Structures are given as structure tokens and as C-alpha cells.
Amino acid sequence: MSETTPQDLSLLNALKTVVNSELIPSRLNSKQTAALCQRLNCTTIELAERLLPLAASFSFAPKSNFNVGAVAVDKQQQLFLGANYELAYGPLTGSLHAEQSAIFNALSHQASELTHLVINAAPCGYCRQFINELANANQLSVRFNQQSYNFPELLPQSFGPEDLGVTTPLARLALSTASKAPDFAKASYAPYTQVQSAMFAYAGDKVLAWSCYLENVAFNPSLSPLLTLLSQLTLNHLSLDKVERFELWEHKDNQFSFKQELQNFAEHSQKPMVHHSYPST
């Protein structure tokens, strides 16, 4: 943020007290949300709106120079920040949108059902199609420009999971018993291709961040695990300098692989990349 307003300062000071850190948090639990709302005399949605400039501060947009922030809110009043992320090389298709970032941040932390998505700009058609994959998309409230909309208003006559017979759209990821790398790959949401893929960033034996593949009925807005991983690193205040290697874990029978995408990034960032294939058992 280039300039801090008095309102920003009051929010920042409250955040420092509640989360006990100088760093901007990428998520707030229910108690932290309640404490902040009490300190700032605001509702949860008003708090989410005030957090948007802080969410956008996580943006990495070397090509568009357009910084977008988003905040996903779940039923438990937990808040999950997200921001757009663009690759510094390659085509413009190498980008993650803020809405996708916030949604993965929520899902990867086992959020309950999302109720609101607050954004500092109107969601593009690409993001509206991605949001439509959520199991509760029809009940989701989307807020931007100080106005709230029921999601179906933003995507009339939509094409969604039910059109291809998917009865379990995108909800919580199956992570409750995940302990090994393949477990995170198996948590991928891929009802259309059954592809299992997860990426990890390591420092020694420590996992700095992870991601998995999230698919879309229209295919094109499907979520690359590479871009999600890089976004997660940024949301955790971790630079690429902290990463010693990247690992990609995929099922051996996947009909396509993210190996080349990660290899291209590894060469660009001059980081080692390891690819693992695992069997069904």
C-alpha cells in the first residue's frame, strides 16, 4: 500500500493486537473476526471490505499492474484473504485471480461452507464460471463496489457441474486424514478428468506451502496447482528465496501432467524440481 489512511491505521493497529503479529494475516479465525469487529465497531462484511486493500497487498501483477484483493467468508465467520498472481514470464494465461486465491485459501484450511465473497472489483466472467463450481454457489453472496449480489444474478443461464451429472460439486477438500504427499494429490477436485495432482514448496524437509488441482466444468478456468502454490507462498509472506525445491506428485495414470509447467517455472526461478508418480495402491 502506497498510502495509509487513518482508517487503515486503526485496522492495522487492531490486527496487530488481535493476531499478535506485525505481519498482515492471510486468514482470521472466528474469534479473531469477532474481536476485530468489536474493536472496530463493524460487521463481518464491513470488516472484509476494510481488509480488501490488505488482501490486494499480497498481489503480484508484473504484467497487468492491476492489484486485486478478495476475502472469502465462511459460515463460522472465518475470513480468508486472496490476491491475484501473475507469472513474470510467458503468456497472460499464466495468472491466478484473487477470487480463486481466496477460495483455495479457504478450502485448503478446511473452511466450512462459504457464505460471502467480497472483492475490490467486479468479478470477470472467468471467475464467475470458476465460482459456479462451488456446491453452494446459488446461495453465495458476492459483494463489490459497496453492493451485494446473489451469485446467480451474476451468472444467469449458467453452465455448471449439474450439466455434466456431477452430484458433489466443489466443497471441502478431503484433507482430514492427509499425511503423505499422495493424500494431498488425491484431494484434488477433478470430477471431469479424475486427475490427481499436488505441488509442494520445500525448505529442507519442511513444507512451506502446498496446492492441489481444482477443476471446472468449462475446463478453461480450472485452477493450476503451480499458480495456487505461488499464491500460497505469497499469502504466507514467503519469497522464492526461501524455497529450496519444488515437488510435483501425480497419479501415474493421469491423462495429463503439470510436469512441464512446473519445469518451466523451475528453470525460470533456478530452483530444483522433483516429479513423483504414485500408483493406485
N, C-alpha and C positions, 0 to 999 in steps of 0.2 A: 504494500500500500504506500502510495507516494505521499499521502497527507492523512493526518489523523484528526478527526473532528472530536469535539467534546463528548459526543455520544459514543464514538468509537473508544475513547479513553475510558469511559465508565464501563463499557463492555469488557475491554481488555483487563481493567483492574479487577472486575468481578470474576473473570475467568481465572486470573492468576490466583485469586483467593480460593475459589471453589475447586479447581483442579490441582492446585498446589504446584504450579509449574509456570515458567516463563514462556514455554512453547505453546503455540496455538494447538488445541486438541483436534484430532480428526473425528472424534465422536464423543458424545456425552451420554452417560447412563441416566436412568430415571431420576435418581437422587440429585445428580448434578444439574439436570434440567430444572427440577423443582426449585433448587436453591438459587439458581440464576434468575428464574422468573420472579422469585420473591425479592431478591436484591434489586432487580431492575424494574419491578412492578409492571410486568408484561405477561402476555400469554405465551404458550409454547410456540405458536405460529409466529407471533411477533418476534420472539427470540430467534427463531430460524431465519426470519428476514434480516434481522440485525447481524446475524452470523454470515450472511452472504458475501460481504467484502472479504471476510477472513477465509471463507471457503475458496474464493477466487484467488486469494494469495498463494494457494497451492498450484495454480495453473502453470503449465509450461507450454507456451504457444509461440515458438520462434518463427513460425510461418505466418499465422494469421494476426498475431499480436492482439488477439481478442480473448480476454480472460473471462471465463465463465465459472461461476460457482453454483453449487446446488446443495440442498440439505434434504435428506430423506428422514421422515418422522415415522416411527412405528407406534403400535397400539400401546406400548409401555411408556411412551413419551421419551424414548431414546432418540437422539439426533445423530445423524451420520453425514459428514461433510464429503463433498466430491468436487473435482475440478477437471477441466479439460486438459488433455495431454497430447502433444504432437511430437512425432519423430522429427529430429532436426535434418534428416536426410530422406530421400525417397519421395513418393507422391503424397498428395494431400489426403489420400485414403488412409494413410498411416496416422490416424488420430482417434482418440477416445473422448467422448463427450462428457460433460460434467454430470449429466443425469445418469449415464452409465456408471461413472465412477462412484457416485453416491449410492446407487443401487447395489453395486458389488460390495462396497464397503459395508453396507447394512447386511447383506446376505452372508458375507464371509464371517461376520460376527454374530451369526445366528439370531438376527433381529426377528421379532415377531412380525405379524402382518403389517405392511406399510400402509399408512393412512393418508399421508400428505407428502408431496414433493414440492419444495419451494426453490425457485430458480430466479436468477437475476436477469434472465432474458427469456423470451418465448421459446419453447422447445421446438426444434426443427422437425420436419417430417420424419427424418431418420430416427430421432429419439422417440417420437410418438409411436413409431412402429415397434421399437425395442420395448418401450414401457408396456405396450399391449400384450407382451408375453407374460406379464405378472398375473398370478392366479386371481388377484383381486383388482385387476385394472379397472373394472367397471365401477368399483367403489372408491377408487383413488381420487383425492382432491389435488389438483395442480395449481399452484399459485405463482404468479409473476406479474410485474407491474402493478402491485398492490390490488390485484384481483384474483379471485379463486374460481376455478372451473372444475366441474365434474369431468373426469378424463374422457368419457365418451363424447363430450361436446367437442373435444379437440381432435378426435379421430372418428368421424361418422362413417358408417358403412365400412367398417374395418375388416381386415383380413387377419385372423388370429389363430391361435392353437386349435380351437374347436373346429376350424375349417379343414384341418388335416387329421381330425379324430383324436387329438391329444386331450386326455382327460385329467392330467395332472400338470398344469402349467407351472411356470417358474415360481417357486416359493422358497422355503428354507432349503439350504444345501445339506446333503447327508453327511454331516461332519461330526456328529455326536460321538462316534467311536473311531474317528480317523486318527491313526497313529503313525502310519507309514506313508511314504510318498505316493504309492499307487492308490491309497484310500482317497487322497485329495483329487487325483485324476478321475477316479470313479464318481466323485461328487459332481462332475461336470453335468450341466443341464444340456442334454443333446437328444431330445426325443425324435428328431428328424433323421439324424445320421448315426446315433449311438456312439459318436466319437468320444473317447476319454483322453483328456489332456490336461496336465498341470505343469506350471513353471514355478521355480524357486530361485531366489537370490540368496547366496550364502556368503558368510564371512567365517572361514574355517568350517566348523561343524554347526554353526549357528544359522538358523533360517532367519533372514532379515525380513523377507516378505514372500508371499506366495499368491498364486492365482490359478483359476481353472477356466475352462472353456464354457461360455454361455451362448446358447444357440437361439436363433429367431426363425419363426415360421417363413419369413420372407428371405431367409438366408443372408442377404447382404448386411443387415445390421447385427449379425452375430458378433459376439464380443471376443476379440483376440486375447488370448492369455498373456501375450507379451505386453501389449499396451496396458492391460489391467495390472500386471506386475509392476511396471514402471510407475503407474499412478499410485499404487500402494506404497512403494518406496518413498515417493514424494510426500504422501499423506503422513508417513511416519518420520518425516524430517531426515531422511537418509539420502545422501548423494551417491552417485555411482562410484565415487572414490571408496566408499565403504564396502562395495561388493567385490568379492574375490573371484566368484564364478557363478554362472547360471546353469541350472539343470532343468531339463525337459523330460517329463515322464509321460509316456503314451502307451496305450494298449497296442500290442503287436498286430492286431487285425484292423486297426483304424483305417478307414477308407481314404483319409488324407492326414498329412502331418504338418506341424508347425515348426519342424526342424529347420527348414530353410529360412523362415522368417527370423528365428532366434539366431541362426548362424550369421545372417546379415547384420543383425544388431551387435552380436559379439565381436565381429570383425570391426565394425564401426567404433565400438566402445573399447576395443582392445582388451576384452575380457574373455577368459576361457569359457567354453560351453561344453556341457556333457549331455548326451542324449541316451535315455534309457527306454527299452521296450520291455513290457512285462506281459506274461501270459494270463490266461483266464483264471488259473488257479493260483 
